[in-house]
Amino acid sequence: MNAPDRFELFLLEEGQHKITIVPDAKAANSILITFEKEDHTLGNLIRSYLLKDSRVLFAAYKIEHPLFAKFVMRIQTADEYDPKLALKEACVRIMKTLDKVSNAFQEEWDLNNMEDDYN
């Protein structure tokens, strides 16, 4: 079969970078970011958080081939706002949200276990 081995979908090769950022020559104040060993899960999450920022004019990603875990994201921001900073701030907001979800899950888990102990 043509599909790559499963480990190739998440293990970086020797010397391979997780992300590569280059300026986008097609539009002012925009960058292209290549994410290696990632898929729609991360791409759509980052894109959705970027678009919540009013200073982000455009954010989209594409997966160039369905068999390879790699996507390219384009971010364009207002003139006074660095697209790299927009990406960083979106990632910080994602981590805060995931931390809240993790804490809420842990609280529910602990309550459920306490309930089981009394029954």
JONORRA-V952431 format. One record per run of one state. SS is the DSSP state (2 for helix, 1 for strand, 0 for the rest). FROM is the first residue (numbers start at 1). TO is the last residue. If there is no record, write none. Layout:
SS&FROM&TO ; SS&FROM&TO
//
This chain:
0&1&5 ; 2&6&9 ; 0&10&18 ; 1&19&23 ; 0&24&29 ; 1&30&36 ; 0&37&39 ; 2&40&50 ; 0&51&55 ; 1&56&62 ; 0&63&69 ; 1&70&77 ; 0&78&82 ; 2&83&118 ; 0&119&119
//
